[in-house]
Amino acid sequence: MRFSARGLILAVLITLAGAYVGAFAAGRIALEYAPPLPSGAEAQELSAAAFPGLRVFGGGEAEAIEPFGDGEGVKYGSVAYWVKHNEATRDVATYSAGVRDRLAGAGWRIHDFTVSAPEPMVDGGAEYQAGFWAIRPGLILNFSDYYWTERPSYDSPGAAAFDLWRAPPSWSAGLSWAGAVAGGLVALLLTWWVARTAGRARPFAAGAAVVAIVFLLPSTLRPGEELPGDSPWWGGFYNLGYGPALLSAWIAGLILVVTIAQTRPVRAALSFGATQVRRWPKTAVAAVVLVALAFSLPGLLRQNGVSVGAAACRPTGLPAEAPAAETRTSKHVKIFVNNAATEQERALIDAAIFRSRSGSLGELIWEPDSAGFRETYCAGAPIPEDAVAALPYYFDVELGNPAYLPALTEEVTGLAGVLAVHRAP
């Protein structure tokens, strides 16, 4: 394997990029083999140790990776457990110390127990907060008790809560190094093959090196952790986004296409295909048109509200809830409200959604010609104008975890205007 000075620099850059991608892939795969979060009796034991005798919300299983709340970077998937405030939990220092001691007795190693000084809030009242983080084999826990005084009755006064996530397996670091070696070797061999096989592909290979410098190098800078051990070292790779990833894939694919197109079997096949097209040009054009219509026509019909082969849609009220078997793991929830509900009633429902801590803020879907409204009542087809008056509006909510639905349901059930809470596919 021989390279010129410029070729050597190019090979080194592409090899480093391949090593980084290989290490990322190995680390991401290793995370899939981390032990699951506590469930069943084990989860009940943990929540009882933290919150003895209280109604605990949350729990469930988490994705391996999820974005931070502000969308900047990614972290290990976590689940939350929380309780509503009572007389005991409002004394944040004393209650947090009790949680600390109970978890320490259960085998957790406690770190950075802190009681913050009260801070005045802009719109009145003060914030009281205490917390700590703790670890045990395979798990990391972050506890906080925060209480906001002088809140209106419809607002949240805070909560006592903890987030729980999995630590990567102890062997994941070794696997990442192995992935780096494998990725670097593959990239080096591909660079050598392209250089030997196709001179025309060399400019594209140089472009790939530029992509590696411009996009991959900044992503190696580890984003700041919000908490110790809450995000992977390769989290910056996710920050590249789809644009750079697609550009990188396009350049790599172009290099391979140009290289493979110059091999003898492919050249022969392309020559044969070109001959057939020149012989029957009308047939070739017709085939291309038919294929294009087959892929595009159904989408165009759906986009314009045309449902092929379906009966006319005429909803008369609240839609039927999807079978539980289809929605058991869904995070999508629709809170149906009377379309005659007042603005104040809808505002109180919105406040209850926020107070539940279960997921996103609710978006009111009420326009009959909107995609969401049509999908809910007519599977995307237009809704007859004379049927609209009988149809409830709904708040569209995305849960943080499928297990958070009871917290949401408890907060909104019984409020004026609320008709039903449906988990949607």
C-alpha positions as CSV (number, residue, x, y, z in Angstrom):
1,M,0.0,0.0,0.0
2,R,1.8,3.2,-1.2
3,F,0.6,6.8,-0.9
4,S,2.1,10.1,-2.0
5,A,2.5,12.9,0.7
6,R,-0.9,14.4,-0.3
7,G,-2.4,10.9,-0.5
8,L,-1.0,10.1,3.0
9,I,-2.7,13.1,4.5
10,L,-5.9,12.2,2.8
11,A,-5.7,8.6,4.0
12,V,-5.0,9.7,7.6
13,L,-8.0,12.1,7.7
14,I,-10.4,9.5,6.3
15,T,-9.0,6.8,8.6
16,L,-9.6,9.0,11.6
17,A,-13.1,9.7,10.5
18,G,-13.7,6.0,10.0
19,A,-12.3,5.3,13.5
20,Y,-14.6,7.8,15.1
21,V,-17.6,6.5,13.3
22,G,-16.6,2.9,14.2
23,A,-16.2,3.8,17.9
24,F,-19.5,5.6,17.9
25,A,-21.3,2.6,16.3
26,A,-19.7,0.2,18.8
27,G,-20.6,2.4,21.8
28,R,-24.2,2.8,20.6
29,I,-24.5,-1.0,20.1
30,A,-23.1,-1.7,23.6
31,L,-25.8,0.5,25.1
32,E,-28.5,-1.8,23.8
33,Y,-27.1,-4.5,26.0
34,A,-27.2,-2.4,29.2
35,P,-29.5,-4.0,31.9
36,P,-33.1,-2.8,31.8
37,L,-34.4,-0.2,34.2
38,P,-36.2,-1.5,37.3
39,S,-39.7,-2.7,36.7
40,G,-42.5,-4.5,38.6
41,A,-41.6,-5.3,42.2
42,E,-38.1,-3.9,41.9
43,A,-39.5,-0.5,40.7
44,Q,-42.0,-0.5,43.5
45,E,-39.3,-1.2,46.1
46,L,-37.2,1.7,44.8
47,S,-40.1,4.2,44.7
48,A,-41.2,3.1,48.2
49,A,-37.7,3.7,49.5
50,A,-37.7,7.2,48.2
51,F,-41.4,8.0,48.8
52,P,-42.8,5.7,51.5
53,G,-46.5,5.8,51.8
54,L,-47.1,8.2,49.0
55,R,-48.9,7.9,45.6
56,V,-46.0,7.7,43.1
57,F,-46.4,8.6,39.4
58,G,-44.1,7.8,36.5
59,G,-41.7,4.9,36.0
60,G,-41.7,2.6,32.9
61,E,-39.0,1.8,30.4
62,A,-36.9,4.3,28.5
63,E,-35.3,4.6,25.1
64,A,-31.5,4.0,25.0
65,I,-30.9,7.6,23.9
66,E,-33.1,10.7,24.0
67,P,-32.5,14.4,23.4
68,F,-32.1,16.9,26.2
69,G,-35.1,18.9,27.0
70,D,-33.7,22.0,25.2
71,G,-32.9,19.9,22.1
72,E,-29.1,20.5,22.5
73,G,-27.4,17.2,22.4
74,V,-28.5,13.8,23.6
75,K,-28.4,11.9,26.9
76,Y,-29.1,8.4,28.2
77,G,-32.8,7.6,28.2
78,S,-34.3,8.2,31.6
79,V,-37.6,7.8,33.4
80,A,-39.0,10.0,36.1
81,Y,-40.8,9.1,39.4
82,W,-42.5,11.8,41.3
83,V,-45.1,12.6,44.0
84,K,-47.3,15.6,44.6
85,H,-46.4,17.9,47.4
86,N,-47.7,17.4,50.9
87,E,-46.8,18.8,54.3
88,A,-43.7,16.6,54.5
89,T,-42.3,17.1,51.0
90,R,-42.7,20.9,51.3
91,D,-39.9,20.9,53.9
92,V,-37.4,20.2,51.1
93,A,-34.2,20.0,53.2
94,T,-35.6,17.5,55.8
95,Y,-37.4,15.4,53.2
96,S,-34.5,15.2,50.9
97,A,-32.2,14.2,53.7
98,G,-34.6,11.4,54.5
99,V,-34.6,10.2,50.9
100,R,-30.8,10.3,50.9
101,D,-30.6,8.2,54.0
102,R,-33.1,5.6,52.9
103,L,-31.5,5.2,49.5
104,A,-28.0,4.9,51.1
105,G,-29.5,2.1,53.3
106,A,-30.7,0.4,50.1
107,G,-27.1,0.3,48.7
108,W,-26.9,3.5,46.7
109,R,-23.8,5.7,46.9
110,I,-24.8,9.3,47.5
111,H,-23.0,12.3,45.9
112,D,-23.3,16.1,46.2
113,F,-26.2,16.4,48.6
114,T,-27.1,20.1,48.4
115,V,-29.7,22.4,50.0
116,S,-30.0,25.6,48.0
117,A,-30.8,29.0,49.6
118,P,-34.4,30.2,48.9
119,E,-34.6,32.2,45.7
120,P,-37.3,34.9,45.1
121,M,-39.4,34.3,41.9
122,V,-40.2,37.0,39.5
123,D,-44.0,36.8,39.9
124,G,-43.9,36.4,43.6
125,G,-43.1,33.7,46.1
126,A,-39.8,31.8,46.5
127,E,-38.2,28.6,45.3
128,Y,-36.9,26.1,47.8
129,Q,-34.8,23.2,46.5
130,A,-32.6,20.4,47.6
131,G,-31.2,17.4,45.8
132,F,-28.4,14.9,45.2
133,W,-27.3,12.2,42.7
134,A,-26.6,8.6,43.5
135,I,-25.2,5.5,41.8
136,R,-25.3,1.7,42.1
137,P,-24.1,-0.9,39.6
138,G,-25.8,-0.2,36.2
139,L,-27.9,2.7,37.4
140,I,-27.7,6.4,38.0
141,L,-30.3,8.4,40.0
142,N,-30.8,12.2,40.3
143,F,-33.2,13.3,43.1
144,S,-34.6,16.8,43.6
145,D,-37.3,18.3,45.8
146,Y,-38.4,21.7,44.7
147,Y,-41.2,23.8,46.1
148,W,-42.6,27.1,44.7
149,T,-44.6,29.2,47.2
150,E,-47.6,31.5,46.5
151,R,-48.6,29.6,43.3
152,P,-52.2,30.0,42.1
153,S,-54.4,26.9,42.6
154,Y,-54.2,25.9,38.9
155,D,-50.4,26.1,38.8
156,S,-47.8,23.5,39.9
157,P,-46.1,24.1,43.3
158,G,-43.3,21.8,42.3
159,A,-42.7,18.2,43.3
160,A,-40.4,15.7,44.9
161,A,-38.9,13.6,42.1
162,F,-36.1,11.5,40.8
163,D,-34.8,10.6,37.3
164,L,-33.3,7.2,36.7
165,W,-31.2,6.0,33.8
166,R,-28.9,3.2,32.9
167,A,-25.1,3.4,33.0
168,P,-23.4,1.8,30.0
169,P,-22.0,-1.7,30.5
170,S,-18.5,-1.8,32.0
171,W,-17.2,-3.4,28.8
172,S,-18.5,-0.7,26.5
173,A,-15.3,1.3,26.5
174,G,-13.3,-1.7,25.3
175,L,-15.8,-2.4,22.6
176,S,-15.6,1.3,21.5
177,W,-11.8,1.0,21.1
178,A,-12.3,-2.1,19.1
179,G,-14.9,-0.3,16.9
180,A,-12.4,2.5,16.4
181,V,-9.7,0.1,15.1
182,A,-12.1,-1.7,12.8
183,G,-13.6,1.5,11.5
184,G,-10.2,3.0,10.8
185,L,-9.0,-0.1,9.0
186,V,-12.1,-0.3,6.8
187,A,-11.8,3.4,5.9
188,L,-8.1,3.0,5.1
189,L,-8.7,-0.1,2.9
190,L,-11.5,1.6,1.0
191,T,-9.3,4.7,0.5
192,W,-6.6,2.5,-1.0
193,W,-9.0,0.6,-3.1
194,V,-10.5,3.8,-4.5
195,A,-7.1,5.2,-5.2
196,R,-6.0,2.0,-7.1
197,T,-9.2,1.4,-8.9
198,A,-10.6,4.8,-10.0
199,G,-8.6,7.9,-10.6
200,R,-11.8,9.8,-11.3
201,A,-13.0,9.2,-7.8
202,R,-10.0,10.8,-6.1
203,P,-11.5,14.4,-6.1
204,F,-14.6,12.9,-4.3
205,A,-12.3,11.2,-1.8
206,A,-10.7,14.6,-1.1
207,G,-14.2,16.0,-0.6
208,A,-14.8,13.2,1.9
209,A,-11.7,14.3,3.8
210,V,-13.0,17.9,3.9
211,V,-16.4,16.7,5.3
212,A,-14.5,14.7,7.9
213,I,-12.7,17.8,9.0
214,V,-15.6,20.3,8.9
215,F,-18.3,18.1,10.4
216,L,-16.8,15.2,12.3
217,L,-14.0,17.0,14.1
218,P,-16.3,19.5,16.0
219,S,-18.6,16.6,16.9
220,T,-15.8,14.9,18.9
221,L,-16.0,17.7,21.4
222,R,-18.0,16.3,24.2
223,P,-21.0,18.5,25.1
224,G,-21.3,19.5,28.7
225,E,-23.1,17.2,31.0
226,E,-26.1,18.4,32.9
227,L,-25.4,15.7,35.5
228,P,-22.4,13.4,36.0
229,G,-22.7,10.4,33.6
230,D,-26.0,11.5,32.0
231,S,-24.7,11.6,28.4
232,P,-22.4,9.5,26.2
233,W,-19.0,10.7,25.0
234,W,-20.2,10.3,21.4
235,G,-23.3,12.5,21.9
236,G,-21.7,15.1,19.7
237,F,-22.2,12.8,16.7
238,Y,-26.0,13.2,17.1
239,N,-25.6,16.9,16.9
240,L,-24.5,16.8,13.3
241,G,-28.1,16.5,12.3
242,Y,-29.5,15.1,9.1
243,G,-27.9,17.6,6.7
244,P,-24.3,16.8,7.3
245,A,-25.1,13.1,7.7
246,L,-26.8,13.1,4.3
247,L,-24.0,15.1,2.7
248,S,-21.4,12.6,4.0
249,A,-23.5,9.6,2.8
250,W,-23.9,11.3,-0.6
251,I,-20.2,11.8,-1.0
252,A,-19.3,8.3,0.2
253,G,-22.0,6.8,-2.1
254,L,-20.8,8.9,-5.1
255,I,-17.2,7.7,-4.5
256,L,-18.4,4.1,-4.5
257,V,-20.6,4.6,-7.6
258,V,-17.9,6.2,-9.6
259,T,-15.4,3.5,-8.6
260,I,-17.7,0.5,-9.2
261,A,-19.0,2.0,-12.5
262,Q,-15.4,1.7,-13.9
263,T,-15.2,-2.1,-13.2
264,R,-15.5,-4.3,-16.3
265,P,-18.7,-6.2,-15.4
266,V,-20.6,-3.0,-14.6
267,R,-19.4,-1.2,-17.7
268,A,-20.6,-4.2,-19.8
269,A,-24.0,-4.1,-18.1
270,L,-24.4,-0.3,-18.6
271,S,-23.4,-0.6,-22.2
272,F,-26.0,-3.3,-22.8
273,G,-28.7,-1.2,-21.0
274,A,-27.9,1.9,-23.1
275,T,-28.1,-0.2,-26.3
276,Q,-31.6,-1.4,-25.3
277,V,-32.8,2.1,-24.5
278,R,-31.6,3.4,-27.9
279,R,-33.3,0.5,-29.6
280,W,-36.7,1.1,-27.9
281,P,-36.7,4.7,-26.5
282,K,-40.5,5.0,-26.3
283,T,-40.8,1.8,-24.3
284,A,-38.2,3.1,-21.9
285,V,-39.9,6.4,-21.4
286,A,-43.3,4.8,-20.8
287,A,-41.7,2.5,-18.2
288,V,-40.2,5.4,-16.3
289,V,-43.5,7.3,-16.4
290,L,-45.5,4.3,-15.1
291,V,-43.0,3.7,-12.2
292,A,-43.2,7.4,-11.3
293,L,-47.0,7.4,-11.3
294,A,-47.1,4.2,-9.2
295,F,-45.0,5.9,-6.5
296,S,-46.4,9.4,-6.6
297,L,-50.1,9.1,-7.4
298,P,-51.3,7.5,-4.1
299,G,-49.5,10.2,-2.1
300,L,-51.0,13.0,-4.2
301,L,-54.5,11.5,-3.7
302,R,-54.1,11.3,0.0
303,Q,-52.7,14.8,0.2
304,N,-55.8,16.1,-1.5
305,G,-58.1,14.2,0.7
306,V,-59.1,11.5,-1.8
307,S,-59.4,8.1,-0.3
308,V,-59.4,5.4,-3.0
309,G,-62.0,2.7,-2.4
310,A,-63.2,4.1,0.9
311,A,-66.8,4.9,1.8
312,A,-67.8,8.5,2.5
313,C,-66.9,9.7,6.0
314,R,-69.6,11.3,8.2
315,P,-68.5,11.4,11.9
316,T,-71.2,12.1,14.5
317,G,-69.2,12.7,17.7
318,L,-66.4,11.4,19.8
319,P,-64.3,8.9,17.8
320,A,-63.9,5.4,19.1
321,E,-60.7,4.7,21.1
322,A,-58.1,2.5,19.4
323,P,-57.7,-1.0,20.9
324,A,-55.4,-1.1,23.9
325,A,-53.2,-3.7,22.2
326,E,-52.4,-1.1,19.5
327,T,-51.6,1.8,21.8
328,R,-50.0,0.2,24.9
329,T,-46.6,1.7,24.2
330,S,-47.8,4.9,22.5
331,K,-46.8,8.3,23.8
332,H,-49.5,10.1,21.8
333,V,-52.6,11.2,23.7
334,K,-55.7,13.2,22.7
335,I,-57.8,15.0,25.3
336,F,-61.2,15.6,23.8
337,V,-63.0,18.7,24.9
338,N,-66.5,20.1,24.2
339,N,-66.3,22.5,21.3
340,A,-68.5,24.8,23.3
341,A,-66.0,25.0,26.2
342,T,-65.1,28.5,27.1
343,E,-61.7,30.0,26.7
344,Q,-61.2,30.0,30.5
345,E,-62.1,26.3,30.7
346,R,-59.7,25.4,27.9
347,A,-57.0,27.5,29.8
348,L,-57.6,25.5,32.9
349,I,-57.3,22.2,31.0
350,D,-54.0,23.5,29.5
351,A,-52.7,24.3,33.0
352,A,-53.6,20.8,34.2
353,I,-51.7,19.3,31.3
354,F,-48.6,21.3,32.4
355,R,-49.2,20.5,36.1
356,S,-49.3,16.8,35.4
357,R,-45.5,16.7,34.4
358,S,-46.4,14.0,32.0
359,G,-45.1,15.4,28.7
360,S,-45.5,18.2,26.2
361,L,-47.8,21.2,26.5
362,G,-51.1,20.6,24.9
363,E,-51.8,21.9,21.4
364,L,-55.5,22.6,20.8
365,I,-56.6,21.0,17.5
366,W,-59.9,22.6,16.3
367,E,-59.7,23.6,12.7
368,P,-61.8,21.1,10.6
369,D,-59.6,21.3,7.6
370,S,-56.3,20.7,9.5
371,A,-54.5,17.5,8.9
372,G,-54.7,16.4,12.5
373,F,-58.5,17.0,12.7
374,R,-59.2,15.2,9.4
375,E,-56.9,12.2,10.5
376,T,-58.7,11.9,13.8
377,Y,-62.2,11.8,12.4
378,C,-62.0,10.7,8.8
379,A,-58.6,9.0,8.4
380,G,-57.3,12.0,6.5
381,A,-60.4,12.5,4.2
382,P,-62.3,15.8,4.2
383,I,-65.0,16.2,6.9
384,P,-68.5,17.2,5.6
385,E,-69.4,20.8,6.7
386,D,-72.7,19.7,8.2
387,A,-70.9,17.2,10.5
388,V,-68.3,19.6,12.0
389,A,-70.7,21.1,14.6
390,A,-71.0,17.8,16.4
391,L,-67.3,17.1,16.7
392,P,-65.2,17.8,19.9
393,Y,-61.9,19.7,19.7
394,Y,-58.9,18.0,21.3
395,F,-55.6,18.8,23.0
396,D,-52.7,16.9,21.3
397,V,-50.2,15.8,23.9
398,E,-46.9,13.8,23.6
399,L,-46.1,11.9,26.8
400,G,-42.5,11.8,28.0
401,N,-43.1,8.1,28.6
402,P,-46.1,5.8,28.0
403,A,-46.2,5.1,31.8
404,Y,-47.0,8.7,32.5
405,L,-50.6,8.6,31.3
406,P,-52.2,8.0,34.7
407,A,-50.7,11.3,36.0
408,L,-52.2,13.2,33.0
409,T,-55.5,11.5,33.2
410,E,-55.8,12.2,37.0
411,E,-55.2,15.9,36.5
412,V,-57.6,16.6,33.6
413,T,-60.5,14.1,34.4
414,G,-63.4,16.0,35.9
415,L,-62.5,19.4,34.6
416,A,-65.2,21.4,32.9
417,G,-65.3,20.6,29.1
418,V,-63.2,17.4,29.2
419,L,-65.0,14.6,27.5
420,A,-62.4,11.8,27.2
421,V,-58.7,11.0,27.3
422,H,-57.6,8.6,24.5
423,R,-54.2,7.1,23.9
424,A,-53.7,7.2,20.1
425,P,-51.6,5.0,17.9
